[in-house]
Amino acid sequence: MMKDVTLVLQDGTKFRGKSFGYEKPVAGEVVFNTAMMGYPESLTDPSYAGQLMTLTYPLVGNYGVPPFTVEQNGIATFMESDRIYASAIIVSDYSEAYSHWNACESLGDWLKREKIPGVTGIDTRQLTKVLREHGVMMGHLEFEGEETPDELLAEDYGKINWVERVSCKDVIRYNEGAGKKVVLVDCGVKNNIIRCLVNRGVEVIRVPWNYDYTELKFDGLFLANGPGDPDMCVEAVEVLKRQMSASRKPICGICMGNQLLAKAGGATIYKLKYGHRSHNQPVREVGTNRCYVTSQNHGYAVDASTLGDDWRELFVNMNDGSNEGIRHMSYPWFSSQFHPEACSGPVDTEFMFDRFIETL
């Protein structure tokens, strides 16, 4: 029998539902994602660390969960990392019965095995309206008959270096012996970013977020996505500044990588009211009439007005005008705020990887 559970927002608003996952009190930043599918990829995206993920699409779970298999290159076949990183998932209508050729278990069973709460029966439309009007805020889950620890209630998402928590601790190599070498700064990298690089025939040297790679021998630098506030990543920005002052080697960034590159170039970052988390964000390539439908997951953005004279915007969001990528005027340094590798989502912009490889 499903246990009663209540989502309590920072402003005191309460939403009551039923538990279908692991039953433990959790707290985190409550955010919403408007994608219609892709919950296995989203849940395992490290960029959701510390967040209670609300899915606006009403029916969730009907295609189950794929198996956790690993390819020869060491990359998980269907998941974006080694485990679930979101603190909880909140849905309107959970489907326990699933049907899909690649499913091996239900979403609820997976959540229980990974000890992640799941809540169903909540009016996610109303919850999303609250978050859109107020902005994302902290919240916590209260389970019937259980006390909520005081330390959970005191957590503040914005004061934690989430990148440090999710980044790898040691150097990891993929496709060893291939021609060109790419250093991948792991701020919470998704598996499909690694796969997109490996599939283009380069050796990938994955390093921790604050690793000093300036003395390594490599042909290009790739800055990955990750969770939280980029202003927390001072060490990563300092290493990047040293690299940029000593070398003109190609640099490409995605999501958090876009923000770190912008910070190294002198720009400032601000927090979006409720972020971009969806599969249908329209962006335009600056200087052209080309628009792309993109997959996104971020809560912060680059203030384009603070970019230095040597930098220009590369992409702009067509909904709110926020920055979606930057480029250097003279050197092969560029980035995107959206996810060219998608997974899940549209792959219209995977050419960003080709542009990077061509500069090596």
C-alpha positions as CSV (number, residue, x, y, z in Angstrom):
1,M,0.0,0.0,0.0
2,M,1.3,3.4,-0.9
3,K,2.3,5.6,2.0
4,D,1.0,9.2,2.2
5,V,3.7,11.8,1.5
6,T,3.7,15.6,1.5
7,L,5.8,18.0,-0.5
8,V,6.4,21.1,1.6
9,L,7.8,24.1,-0.3
10,Q,9.9,26.8,1.3
11,D,7.0,29.3,1.3
12,G,4.8,26.9,3.2
13,T,2.8,25.6,0.2
14,K,1.9,21.9,0.6
15,F,1.1,19.2,-2.0
16,R,-0.1,15.8,-0.8
17,G,0.5,12.6,-2.8
18,K,1.5,9.0,-2.5
19,S,4.9,7.3,-2.4
20,F,5.9,4.9,-5.1
21,G,9.7,4.9,-4.6
22,Y,12.0,4.6,-1.6
23,E,10.6,6.0,1.6
24,K,13.0,8.5,3.2
25,P,12.7,12.2,4.0
26,V,14.7,14.3,1.5
27,A,15.2,18.0,0.8
28,G,16.4,19.9,-2.2
29,E,15.6,22.6,-4.8
30,V,12.3,21.9,-6.4
31,V,12.5,22.3,-10.2
32,F,10.3,21.2,-13.2
33,N,11.0,19.5,-16.5
34,T,8.6,19.8,-19.4
35,A,10.0,16.9,-21.5
36,M,7.5,14.3,-22.5
37,M,9.9,11.4,-22.1
38,G,13.5,10.5,-21.0
39,Y,13.1,10.0,-17.2
40,P,15.9,7.3,-17.1
41,E,18.3,9.8,-18.7
42,S,17.2,12.8,-16.6
43,L,17.3,10.9,-13.3
44,T,20.9,9.8,-14.0
45,D,22.0,13.2,-15.2
46,P,24.4,14.5,-12.5
47,S,23.1,18.1,-13.3
48,Y,20.0,17.1,-11.2
49,A,22.0,16.5,-8.0
50,G,20.4,18.1,-5.0
51,Q,17.1,18.6,-6.8
52,L,13.5,17.3,-6.5
53,M,12.6,16.8,-10.1
54,T,9.0,17.5,-11.1
55,L,7.8,16.2,-14.4
56,T,5.0,18.2,-16.0
57,Y,4.0,15.4,-18.5
58,P,1.2,13.7,-16.6
59,L,1.8,10.0,-17.3
60,V,5.2,8.7,-16.2
61,G,6.5,5.1,-15.9
62,N,4.6,3.5,-18.7
63,Y,7.8,2.4,-20.6
64,G,9.7,1.2,-17.5
65,V,13.4,1.3,-17.1
66,P,16.2,-0.2,-19.3
67,P,18.9,-2.4,-18.0
68,F,22.1,-1.0,-16.7
69,T,24.5,-2.4,-19.2
70,V,28.0,-1.1,-20.0
71,E,29.6,-0.9,-23.4
72,Q,33.2,-2.1,-24.2
73,N,34.4,1.5,-23.8
74,G,33.2,1.6,-20.2
75,I,30.2,3.8,-20.9
76,A,26.7,2.9,-19.7
77,T,24.5,2.0,-22.7
78,F,21.2,3.6,-21.6
79,M,22.0,5.7,-18.5
80,E,23.8,9.0,-18.4
81,S,25.9,8.1,-15.3
82,D,26.5,5.4,-12.8
83,R,23.4,6.0,-10.6
84,I,20.4,8.3,-10.0
85,Y,21.5,11.8,-9.0
86,A,18.2,13.5,-8.6
87,S,17.1,13.6,-4.9
88,A,13.5,12.6,-5.8
89,I,11.0,12.5,-8.7
90,I,7.5,14.0,-8.5
91,V,4.8,13.1,-11.0
92,S,1.1,13.4,-11.5
93,D,0.2,9.9,-12.5
94,Y,2.7,7.0,-12.1
95,S,2.1,3.9,-14.2
96,E,3.2,0.8,-12.4
97,A,2.4,-1.4,-15.4
98,Y,5.0,-0.8,-18.1
99,S,5.6,-2.1,-21.6
100,H,8.7,-1.6,-23.7
101,W,11.0,-3.8,-25.7
102,N,14.0,-2.6,-23.7
103,A,12.5,-2.4,-20.2
104,C,13.7,-4.8,-17.4
105,E,11.9,-3.2,-14.4
106,S,9.4,-0.6,-13.3
107,L,10.4,2.9,-12.4
108,G,9.2,2.3,-8.8
109,D,11.3,-0.8,-8.4
110,W,14.4,1.1,-9.8
111,L,13.8,4.0,-7.4
112,K,13.5,1.7,-4.4
113,R,16.7,-0.2,-5.4
114,E,18.6,3.1,-5.7
115,K,16.9,4.5,-2.5
116,I,15.3,7.5,-4.2
117,P,11.8,8.7,-3.3
118,G,9.1,9.0,-5.9
119,V,5.8,10.8,-5.4
120,T,2.6,10.4,-7.4
121,G,-0.8,12.0,-7.2
122,I,0.4,15.5,-7.0
123,D,-1.1,18.3,-9.1
124,T,2.1,19.0,-11.1
125,R,0.4,21.6,-13.2
126,Q,-0.4,23.7,-10.1
127,L,3.1,23.0,-8.6
128,T,4.7,24.2,-11.9
129,K,2.5,27.4,-11.8
130,V,3.8,28.1,-8.3
131,L,7.4,27.6,-9.3
132,R,7.0,29.8,-12.4
133,E,5.4,32.6,-10.4
134,H,7.7,32.4,-7.3
135,G,10.8,30.9,-8.9
136,V,12.4,27.6,-7.9
137,M,12.7,27.2,-4.2
138,M,13.8,24.7,-1.6
139,G,11.3,22.0,-0.5
140,H,11.3,18.7,1.4
141,L,9.2,15.5,1.5
142,E,7.4,14.5,4.7
143,F,6.4,10.8,5.0
144,E,3.4,9.8,7.1
145,G,4.5,8.9,10.6
146,E,8.1,9.9,10.1
147,E,10.0,12.8,11.6
148,T,11.9,15.1,9.2
149,P,15.5,15.7,10.4
150,D,16.2,19.3,11.3
151,E,19.4,19.3,9.2
152,L,17.4,18.6,6.1
153,L,15.3,21.6,6.7
154,A,18.4,23.8,7.0
155,E,19.9,22.8,3.6
156,D,20.4,25.5,1.0
157,Y,21.0,24.3,-2.5
158,G,22.8,27.5,-3.6
159,K,25.4,27.2,-0.8
160,I,26.7,23.8,-1.8
161,N,29.4,23.0,-4.4
162,W,27.5,20.3,-6.2
163,V,30.2,20.0,-8.9
164,E,32.7,18.9,-6.3
165,R,30.2,16.2,-5.1
166,V,29.5,14.7,-8.5
167,S,32.9,15.0,-10.3
168,C,35.1,12.0,-10.7
169,K,38.0,11.7,-8.2
170,D,40.6,10.2,-10.5
171,V,41.7,10.5,-14.1
172,I,39.8,8.2,-16.4
173,R,40.8,7.4,-20.0
174,Y,38.6,6.3,-22.9
175,N,39.7,5.2,-26.4
176,E,43.3,5.1,-25.4
177,G,45.8,5.2,-28.2
178,A,43.5,7.1,-30.6
179,G,45.0,10.0,-32.6
180,K,44.1,13.3,-31.0
181,K,43.8,13.7,-27.2
182,V,40.9,15.7,-25.6
183,V,41.0,16.6,-21.9
184,L,37.4,16.4,-20.6
185,V,36.8,18.5,-17.4
186,D,34.2,16.5,-15.4
187,C,31.8,18.9,-13.7
188,G,29.1,16.2,-13.8
189,V,29.5,14.9,-17.3
190,K,26.8,13.0,-19.1
191,N,27.8,9.7,-20.7
192,N,26.6,10.7,-24.1
193,I,29.1,13.6,-24.2
194,I,31.9,11.1,-23.7
195,R,30.3,8.8,-26.3
196,C,30.0,11.7,-28.9
197,L,33.7,12.4,-28.4
198,V,34.8,8.7,-28.5
199,N,32.7,8.1,-31.6
200,R,34.7,10.8,-33.4
201,G,37.9,8.9,-32.9
202,V,39.7,10.9,-30.2
203,E,41.2,9.8,-26.9
204,V,39.3,11.2,-24.0
205,I,41.2,12.1,-20.8
206,R,38.5,12.7,-18.1
207,V,39.8,14.7,-15.2
208,P,38.2,16.0,-11.9
209,W,36.6,19.5,-12.0
210,N,39.6,21.2,-10.3
211,Y,42.4,19.2,-11.8
212,D,45.4,21.1,-13.2
213,Y,45.6,19.8,-16.7
214,T,47.8,22.7,-18.0
215,E,51.0,20.5,-18.0
216,L,49.3,17.6,-19.8
217,K,49.9,16.9,-23.5
218,F,46.6,17.2,-25.3
219,D,45.1,18.7,-28.5
220,G,41.8,20.1,-27.2
221,L,39.9,20.9,-24.0
222,F,36.2,20.1,-23.4
223,L,34.3,21.5,-20.4
224,A,31.3,19.4,-19.4
225,N,27.9,20.0,-17.9
226,G,27.3,19.9,-14.1
227,P,25.0,20.9,-11.3
228,G,24.7,24.0,-9.1
229,D,26.1,27.5,-9.1
230,P,29.2,28.0,-11.4
231,D,30.4,30.7,-9.0
232,M,31.3,27.9,-6.7
233,C,33.8,26.5,-9.2
234,V,36.6,29.1,-8.5
235,E,39.4,26.5,-8.8
236,A,38.1,25.3,-12.2
237,V,38.0,28.8,-13.5
238,E,41.5,29.6,-12.3
239,V,42.9,26.5,-14.1
240,L,41.0,27.5,-17.2
241,K,42.4,31.0,-17.1
242,R,45.9,29.7,-16.9
243,Q,45.3,27.4,-19.9
244,M,43.8,30.2,-22.0
245,S,46.7,32.6,-21.2
246,A,49.4,29.9,-22.1
247,S,47.8,28.2,-25.1
248,R,45.5,28.8,-28.0
249,K,44.4,25.1,-28.1
250,P,40.7,24.6,-29.0
251,I,38.2,24.7,-26.1
252,C,34.5,23.7,-26.2
253,G,32.0,23.8,-23.4
254,I,28.5,22.5,-22.8
255,C,26.0,23.8,-20.2
256,M,28.1,24.4,-17.0
257,G,31.1,24.4,-19.5
258,N,29.6,27.5,-21.2
259,Q,29.3,29.3,-17.9
260,L,32.9,28.4,-16.8
261,L,34.3,29.5,-20.2
262,A,32.4,32.8,-19.9
263,K,33.6,33.4,-16.3
264,A,37.2,32.7,-17.5
265,G,36.6,35.3,-20.1
266,G,35.4,37.9,-17.6
267,A,31.7,37.5,-17.7
268,T,29.3,37.2,-14.8
269,I,26.5,34.6,-14.1
270,Y,23.0,35.1,-12.8
271,K,20.3,32.7,-11.7
272,L,17.3,32.1,-13.9
273,K,13.9,32.4,-12.2
274,Y,12.9,28.8,-12.9
275,G,15.6,27.6,-15.3
276,H,15.4,25.8,-18.6
277,R,14.6,22.1,-18.3
278,S,13.0,20.6,-21.4
279,H,13.4,19.1,-24.8
280,N,11.9,22.0,-26.8
281,Q,13.9,25.2,-26.1
282,P,14.3,27.2,-29.4
283,V,17.7,28.8,-29.9
284,R,19.0,30.9,-32.8
285,E,22.6,31.0,-34.0
286,V,23.7,34.6,-33.9
287,G,24.3,36.2,-37.3
288,T,22.0,33.7,-39.1
289,N,18.3,32.8,-39.3
290,R,19.1,29.3,-38.3
291,C,17.0,28.1,-35.3
292,Y,17.3,24.8,-33.5
293,V,15.2,22.9,-31.1
294,T,17.4,21.9,-28.1
295,S,17.5,19.8,-24.9
296,Q,18.4,21.8,-21.8
297,N,18.9,21.4,-18.1
298,H,20.3,24.5,-16.2
299,G,19.3,27.0,-13.6
300,Y,22.0,29.7,-14.3
301,A,22.9,31.7,-17.3
302,V,25.7,34.0,-18.7
303,D,25.0,37.7,-18.6
304,A,26.0,38.4,-22.2
305,S,26.3,42.2,-21.5
306,T,29.3,41.4,-19.4
307,L,31.3,39.6,-22.1
308,G,34.7,41.1,-23.0
309,D,35.4,42.8,-26.3
310,D,37.0,39.6,-27.6
311,W,33.9,37.5,-27.1
312,R,30.5,37.3,-28.9
313,E,27.3,35.4,-28.3
314,L,27.1,32.3,-30.4
315,F,23.5,31.3,-29.6
316,V,20.5,33.1,-28.1
317,N,17.3,31.6,-26.5
318,M,14.3,32.6,-28.6
319,N,11.9,32.4,-25.6
320,D,13.6,34.8,-23.2
321,G,16.6,36.1,-25.0
322,S,19.1,34.5,-22.5
323,N,22.5,33.4,-23.6
324,E,22.8,30.0,-25.2
325,G,26.5,30.0,-26.1
326,I,29.6,32.1,-26.7
327,R,32.6,32.2,-29.0
328,H,36.0,34.0,-29.0
329,M,36.6,36.3,-31.9
330,S,40.2,35.1,-32.6
331,Y,40.7,31.7,-31.0
332,P,38.9,28.4,-31.4
333,W,37.0,28.7,-28.1
334,F,33.2,28.3,-28.2
335,S,30.4,26.7,-26.2
336,S,26.7,26.0,-25.9
337,Q,24.4,26.4,-23.0
338,F,22.1,23.7,-24.4
339,H,23.0,20.0,-24.8
340,P,24.0,19.1,-28.4
341,E,24.3,15.4,-27.4
342,A,20.7,15.6,-26.0
343,C,20.0,12.0,-24.8
344,S,17.2,12.3,-24.2
345,G,15.9,14.9,-26.6
346,P,16.5,16.2,-30.2
347,V,20.0,15.8,-31.8
348,D,19.7,18.7,-34.2
349,T,22.8,20.4,-32.8
350,E,25.2,17.4,-32.5
351,F,27.3,19.3,-35.2
352,M,28.9,21.2,-32.3
353,F,31.1,18.1,-31.7
354,D,32.1,18.1,-35.3
355,R,33.0,21.8,-35.2
356,F,35.2,21.0,-32.1
357,I,36.9,18.0,-33.7
358,E,37.6,20.1,-36.9
359,T,39.6,22.6,-34.8
360,L,41.9,20.0,-33.2
